[in-house]
Amino acid sequence: MPRGRAVLIGVLVALVSIVLTALAFLFVLPAGILPRLGGQPQPGRGPGEAREVQFDPNDRLQVIVALQDLPRGFRIPDNAYNNAVGVREWPAAAVPVDAILVEAGQDPEQVVRDQIVGNFMWTDVAREQPMLRRYLVDDLSQLARQGSVVGAQLPSETRAVAIPVDKLSSVSYLVQPGDRVDVVLSFLVVDVDEEFQSALPNWVFQTQYGTFTEEGARITALVTPTEGAALGRIDTIPPGELANIVPSEPQRPRLVTQKVISCALVMQVGVPTPEAEIIDGERTGEPAQATPQPLPDVVTLAVSPQEVNVVRWAVVAQVDIALSICSVEEGQTAPTSAVTLQYMFETYNVPPPPRLPYSLEPALRGLPEQAP
């Protein structure tokens, strides 16, 4: 093909492309893109076609909100309006899709009575939080099918387990949901008879034989506990006689303390109340009188499945359990060493007190009790 003809064909193709682009710009874009660029919605659009939604920043909607913390499972009472729930103005652009609204001309109290009263809270709702329809269920069985909030909040591959606490073991009641805590156990160990599994020393009783059959078999035997003695150890005492040395008091347990769980997540502190208290009457703007809350005696932790067994064993065995709060700036804490009397004396160079020919009066038999 001659070179001039090829150039001519290329020019014609380019001209055709320019003409088609111009036609698309003149006839297609005005019907679709240009109106959206101008911000004016076009009438006559079919369903599913994009529409531009614009909000006036000054627009406000009447939204039903919680006037106090409403716990999961709480039943909205008849006098809920201006007690449990109320109406607040909310920026229209920020209103949740599922919010309960009070339309123009509607009575807010009637809206609360029709759509909220008698329902149960599916989840906890904080004060001043909008009430959403999905937060409400009409019977408690729906709560059971949904499961607990704690179950939804548990990290993957963890389990929730509860442990008893008091003022000391809960770090002066400072432990709060969301904290990370170490679990520390303290054991009291005693020596036992391996067969009897009873604390040593054993007791020894004298046995007197009773009657016998003609073949010589024993029929009865008499045990005399009054003549029993503790089996301590056989030793020689002056002037060289053998004696059974027995303890002067019951066996003293040996204490050992060790951390067994590191930085467990605190899911809940105390037992949640089944229903919140609602203040009767209209709100006057004055703060409500706070109801004294009982001090928590239980803490729920998220631990591994194996650590559940550890915690349950400690609780059933009545081992002393204490918590320590982890810093938010660290992850898993470093391994620790078990602490015993020997560890304390050797690590901190505590010298055993010497035996002296004098002492204090009155005799010191124990440390003074700390004031509560």
C-alpha positions as CSV (number, residue, x, y, z in Angstrom):
1,M,0.0,0.0,0.0
2,P,1.3,3.4,-0.9
3,R,2.5,5.4,2.0
4,G,0.3,8.4,1.2
5,R,-2.9,6.2,1.3
6,A,-2.0,4.8,4.7
7,V,-1.6,8.3,6.2
8,L,-5.0,9.3,4.7
9,I,-6.7,6.3,6.3
10,G,-5.2,7.2,9.7
11,V,-6.4,10.7,9.5
12,L,-9.9,9.6,8.7
13,V,-10.0,7.2,11.7
14,A,-8.9,10.0,14.0
15,L,-11.6,12.3,12.7
16,V,-14.3,9.7,13.2
17,S,-13.1,9.2,16.8
18,I,-13.3,12.9,17.5
19,V,-16.8,13.2,16.0
20,L,-18.1,10.3,18.2
21,T,-16.6,11.8,21.3
22,A,-18.2,15.1,20.6
23,L,-21.6,13.5,20.1
24,A,-21.3,11.6,23.4
25,F,-20.4,14.7,25.2
26,L,-23.3,16.6,23.7
27,F,-26.1,14.0,24.1
28,V,-25.1,11.4,26.7
29,L,-23.4,13.5,29.4
30,P,-26.1,16.1,29.8
31,A,-28.6,13.3,30.7
32,G,-26.4,11.7,33.3
33,I,-23.2,13.3,34.5
34,L,-23.7,17.0,34.0
35,P,-26.8,17.2,36.3
36,R,-24.9,15.6,39.1
37,L,-22.0,18.0,38.7
38,G,-24.5,20.8,38.9
39,G,-26.0,19.4,42.1
40,Q,-29.6,19.5,40.8
41,P,-31.5,16.2,41.0
42,Q,-33.2,15.3,37.7
43,P,-36.8,14.2,37.7
44,G,-37.9,11.0,36.0
45,R,-35.0,8.8,37.0
46,G,-35.8,5.1,37.4
47,P,-35.5,3.1,40.6
48,G,-31.9,2.2,41.5
49,E,-30.3,5.2,39.7
50,A,-28.0,7.3,41.8
51,R,-29.4,10.4,43.4
52,E,-27.5,13.1,45.2
53,V,-28.6,13.5,48.9
54,Q,-27.8,16.9,50.4
55,F,-28.3,17.9,54.1
56,D,-28.6,21.3,55.4
57,P,-26.1,21.5,58.4
58,N,-28.8,23.3,60.3
59,D,-31.4,20.6,59.9
60,R,-32.4,18.9,63.2
61,L,-34.5,15.8,63.8
62,Q,-36.3,14.7,67.0
63,V,-34.6,11.4,68.2
64,I,-35.6,9.2,71.1
65,V,-32.5,8.7,73.3
66,A,-31.7,7.0,76.6
67,L,-31.8,9.3,79.6
68,Q,-29.9,6.9,81.8
69,D,-27.8,3.8,81.3
70,L,-30.1,0.9,80.3
71,P,-28.7,-2.6,80.8
72,R,-29.3,-5.6,78.6
73,G,-32.5,-7.4,79.6
74,F,-34.1,-4.3,81.1
75,R,-37.8,-4.0,80.3
76,I,-39.0,-0.5,79.4
77,P,-41.7,0.5,81.9
78,D,-44.9,2.4,81.3
79,N,-43.5,5.6,82.8
80,A,-40.4,5.5,80.6
81,Y,-41.0,8.9,78.9
82,N,-38.7,11.5,80.5
83,N,-37.4,8.8,82.9
84,A,-35.8,6.0,81.0
85,V,-36.0,7.7,77.6
86,G,-36.6,11.1,76.2
87,V,-36.3,13.3,73.1
88,R,-33.3,15.2,71.9
89,E,-32.6,17.2,68.8
90,W,-30.0,15.5,66.6
91,P,-28.2,16.7,63.5
92,A,-30.0,15.2,60.5
93,A,-26.8,14.1,58.8
94,A,-25.7,12.2,61.9
95,V,-29.0,10.4,62.8
96,P,-28.5,6.6,62.6
97,V,-30.6,4.8,60.0
98,D,-32.4,2.7,62.6
99,A,-33.1,5.5,65.1
100,I,-36.6,6.0,66.5
101,L,-37.8,9.5,65.3
102,V,-40.5,11.8,66.4
103,E,-42.0,13.2,63.2
104,A,-43.6,16.7,63.0
105,G,-47.0,16.7,64.7
106,Q,-46.4,13.5,66.6
107,D,-46.7,13.3,70.4
108,P,-43.3,12.2,71.8
109,E,-44.9,10.3,74.7
110,Q,-47.2,8.4,72.4
111,V,-44.3,7.5,70.2
112,V,-42.4,6.1,73.2
113,R,-45.6,4.2,74.3
114,D,-46.2,2.7,70.9
115,Q,-42.7,1.8,69.9
116,I,-40.6,1.3,73.0
117,V,-42.7,0.6,76.2
118,G,-42.9,-3.1,77.1
119,N,-39.8,-4.1,75.0
120,F,-36.6,-5.5,76.4
121,M,-33.1,-4.1,75.8
122,W,-31.1,-6.5,73.6
123,T,-27.8,-4.8,74.6
124,D,-26.5,-2.1,77.0
125,V,-27.3,1.4,75.9
126,A,-25.4,4.4,77.4
127,R,-27.0,7.6,78.6
128,E,-27.8,10.1,75.8
129,Q,-27.3,7.3,73.2
130,P,-30.0,7.2,70.4
131,M,-32.4,4.3,70.8
132,L,-32.3,2.0,67.7
133,R,-35.0,-0.4,66.8
134,R,-32.5,-3.3,66.7
135,Y,-31.7,-2.6,70.4
136,L,-35.3,-3.7,71.3
137,V,-36.9,-7.2,71.5
138,D,-40.4,-8.0,72.6
139,D,-39.6,-11.1,74.6
140,L,-36.8,-12.6,76.7
141,S,-36.5,-15.7,74.5
142,Q,-35.0,-13.4,71.8
143,L,-32.3,-12.4,74.2
144,A,-31.4,-16.1,74.8
145,R,-31.1,-16.7,71.1
146,Q,-28.7,-13.8,70.6
147,G,-26.4,-14.9,73.5
148,S,-24.6,-12.6,75.9
149,V,-22.8,-9.5,75.2
150,V,-19.7,-10.9,76.9
151,G,-19.7,-13.8,74.4
152,A,-19.7,-11.4,71.5
153,Q,-16.8,-9.4,73.0
154,L,-14.5,-12.3,73.9
155,P,-11.3,-12.4,71.9
156,S,-10.9,-15.4,69.6
157,E,-9.8,-18.7,71.3
158,T,-10.5,-17.4,74.8
159,R,-13.1,-18.3,77.5
160,A,-14.8,-16.3,80.2
161,V,-14.3,-17.5,83.8
162,A,-15.2,-15.9,87.1
163,I,-13.0,-15.6,90.2
164,P,-13.9,-14.3,93.7
165,V,-12.2,-11.1,94.8
166,D,-12.1,-8.8,97.8
167,K,-10.5,-5.4,98.6
168,L,-7.0,-6.8,98.6
169,S,-7.2,-9.3,95.7
170,S,-8.9,-6.7,93.4
171,V,-6.2,-4.0,93.9
172,S,-8.5,-1.9,96.2
173,Y,-11.4,-2.4,93.8
174,L,-9.4,-0.6,91.1
175,V,-9.8,-3.4,88.5
176,Q,-12.2,-2.3,85.8
177,P,-13.5,-3.9,82.5
178,G,-10.9,-3.6,79.8
179,D,-8.0,-3.9,82.2
180,R,-5.3,-6.5,81.8
181,V,-4.5,-8.4,85.0
182,D,-2.1,-11.1,86.2
183,V,-3.5,-13.9,88.3
184,V,-1.3,-14.8,91.3
185,L,-1.9,-17.9,93.5
186,S,-0.6,-18.6,97.0
187,F,-0.4,-22.2,98.2
188,L,-0.1,-23.6,101.7
189,V,1.7,-27.0,101.5
190,V,1.9,-29.6,104.2
191,D,3.4,-33.1,104.4
192,V,0.9,-36.0,104.3
193,D,0.9,-39.7,104.6
194,E,0.9,-41.0,101.0
195,E,-1.5,-43.8,101.8
196,F,-3.9,-42.0,104.2
197,Q,-3.5,-38.6,102.5
198,S,-3.7,-37.1,106.1
199,A,-1.4,-34.6,107.6
200,L,1.7,-36.0,109.4
201,P,2.5,-37.1,112.0
202,N,0.4,-40.2,112.2
203,W,-1.1,-41.4,115.5
204,V,-0.1,-44.8,116.9
205,F,-2.5,-46.8,119.0
206,Q,-1.9,-50.0,121.1
207,T,-4.0,-53.0,119.9
208,Q,-5.2,-55.6,122.4
209,Y,-6.3,-58.9,121.0
210,G,-9.6,-60.4,122.2
211,T,-11.1,-63.9,121.9
212,F,-9.9,-66.6,119.5
213,T,-11.5,-69.6,117.8
214,E,-10.3,-73.2,118.3
215,E,-8.3,-72.9,115.2
216,G,-6.5,-69.8,116.6
217,A,-8.2,-67.2,114.5
218,R,-8.8,-63.8,116.1
219,I,-12.4,-62.8,116.5
220,T,-12.3,-59.4,118.1
221,A,-9.7,-56.7,118.7
222,L,-9.8,-53.8,121.0
223,V,-8.1,-50.4,120.1
224,T,-7.4,-48.1,123.0
225,P,-7.1,-44.5,121.7
226,T,-6.3,-43.2,125.1
227,E,-2.9,-44.9,124.9
228,G,-2.2,-43.6,121.4
229,A,0.7,-41.2,120.6
230,A,1.9,-39.3,117.7
231,L,4.4,-41.2,115.6
232,G,7.1,-38.6,115.3
233,R,10.7,-39.8,115.1
234,I,12.7,-42.2,117.2
235,D,15.7,-40.5,118.7
236,T,18.1,-40.9,121.6
237,I,17.7,-38.7,124.7
238,P,20.0,-38.4,127.7
239,P,21.1,-40.7,129.3
240,G,21.0,-42.7,126.0
241,E,17.4,-43.9,126.1
242,L,15.3,-44.2,123.0
243,A,12.3,-42.0,122.8
244,N,9.5,-41.1,120.3
245,I,9.9,-37.4,119.6
246,V,6.5,-35.9,118.7
247,P,5.7,-32.3,117.6
248,S,4.5,-29.8,120.1
249,E,2.0,-28.3,117.6
250,P,0.2,-29.2,114.4
251,Q,2.3,-29.1,111.2
252,R,3.0,-25.6,110.0
253,P,2.1,-25.1,106.3
254,R,4.8,-23.9,103.9
255,L,3.8,-20.9,101.8
256,V,4.6,-20.6,98.1
257,T,3.4,-17.8,95.8
258,Q,3.5,-17.8,91.9
259,K,1.9,-16.0,89.0
260,V,0.0,-18.4,86.8
261,I,-1.8,-16.2,84.3
262,S,-0.4,-13.1,82.5
263,C,-2.3,-10.1,81.4
264,A,-5.8,-11.6,81.2
265,L,-8.5,-9.3,79.8
266,V,-11.1,-8.2,82.4
267,M,-14.6,-8.7,80.8
268,Q,-16.8,-7.7,83.8
269,V,-16.5,-6.6,87.4
270,G,-19.2,-7.6,89.8
271,V,-22.6,-9.0,88.9
272,P,-24.8,-7.0,86.5
273,T,-28.2,-5.9,87.9
274,P,-31.1,-7.5,86.0
275,E,-33.0,-4.2,85.9
276,A,-32.0,-0.6,86.3
277,E,-33.9,1.7,88.7
278,I,-36.1,4.2,87.0
279,I,-36.8,7.5,88.7
280,D,-40.5,8.3,88.9
281,G,-41.8,11.6,87.8
282,E,-40.4,14.1,85.3
283,R,-36.8,15.1,85.2
284,T,-36.2,18.5,86.7
285,G,-32.6,18.9,85.5
286,E,-31.2,18.2,88.9
287,P,-28.8,15.2,89.2
288,A,-30.5,12.1,90.5
289,Q,-29.5,10.7,93.9
290,A,-26.9,7.9,93.3
291,T,-27.9,4.6,94.7
292,P,-25.0,3.0,96.7
293,Q,-23.7,0.0,94.7
294,P,-22.4,-3.1,96.5
295,L,-18.7,-3.6,96.3
296,P,-17.9,-6.3,93.7
297,D,-17.0,-9.7,95.0
298,V,-16.4,-11.4,91.6
299,V,-14.4,-10.6,88.4
300,T,-14.9,-12.2,85.0
301,L,-11.7,-12.8,83.0
302,A,-11.0,-13.9,79.4
303,V,-8.4,-16.7,79.5
304,S,-7.3,-19.6,77.4
305,P,-9.2,-22.9,77.6
306,Q,-6.4,-24.5,79.7
307,E,-6.3,-21.5,82.0
308,V,-10.0,-22.1,82.7
309,N,-9.0,-25.4,84.4
310,V,-6.2,-23.6,86.3
311,V,-8.7,-21.0,87.7
312,R,-11.4,-23.5,88.5
313,W,-8.9,-25.8,90.3
314,A,-7.7,-22.9,92.4
315,V,-11.2,-21.8,93.3
316,V,-12.4,-25.3,94.3
317,A,-9.1,-25.9,96.2
318,Q,-9.7,-22.6,98.1
319,V,-6.2,-21.4,97.1
320,D,-5.6,-17.7,97.7
321,I,-6.2,-15.7,94.5
322,A,-5.0,-12.2,93.9
323,L,-4.9,-9.9,90.8
324,S,-2.4,-7.3,89.7
325,I,-3.1,-4.8,87.0
326,C,-0.9,-4.7,84.0
327,S,0.3,-1.5,82.4
328,V,-1.4,-0.6,79.1
329,E,2.1,0.0,77.6
330,E,3.2,-3.6,77.8
331,G,2.1,-6.9,76.4
332,Q,2.8,-10.2,78.1
333,T,4.8,-9.8,81.2
334,A,8.1,-11.6,81.8
335,P,8.1,-15.0,83.5
336,T,8.4,-14.9,87.3
337,S,10.0,-17.1,90.0
338,A,7.9,-18.8,92.7
339,V,8.4,-17.1,96.1
340,T,9.0,-19.2,99.3
341,L,10.6,-18.4,102.6
342,Q,13.9,-19.5,101.3
343,Y,13.6,-17.3,98.3
344,M,12.8,-14.3,100.4
345,F,15.7,-14.8,102.8
346,E,18.3,-15.6,100.1
347,T,17.2,-13.0,97.5
348,Y,16.9,-10.1,99.9
349,N,19.7,-11.1,102.2
350,V,17.4,-11.4,105.2
351,P,19.5,-12.8,108.1
352,P,17.9,-15.4,110.4
353,P,17.5,-13.6,113.8
354,P,20.1,-14.9,116.3
355,R,19.1,-16.7,119.5
356,L,19.8,-14.3,122.4
357,P,19.8,-14.7,126.2
358,Y,17.1,-12.0,126.5
359,S,13.7,-11.2,124.8
360,L,10.8,-8.8,124.9
361,E,7.8,-8.8,127.3
362,P,5.0,-9.3,126.5
363,A,6.0,-12.1,124.2
364,L,5.5,-11.4,120.5
365,R,3.4,-14.3,119.1
366,G,2.4,-12.7,115.8
367,L,2.2,-9.6,113.7
368,P,-0.5,-7.0,114.8
369,E,-3.6,-7.1,112.8
370,Q,-4.0,-4.3,110.2
371,A,-6.9,-1.9,110.7
372,P,-9.7,-2.4,108.1
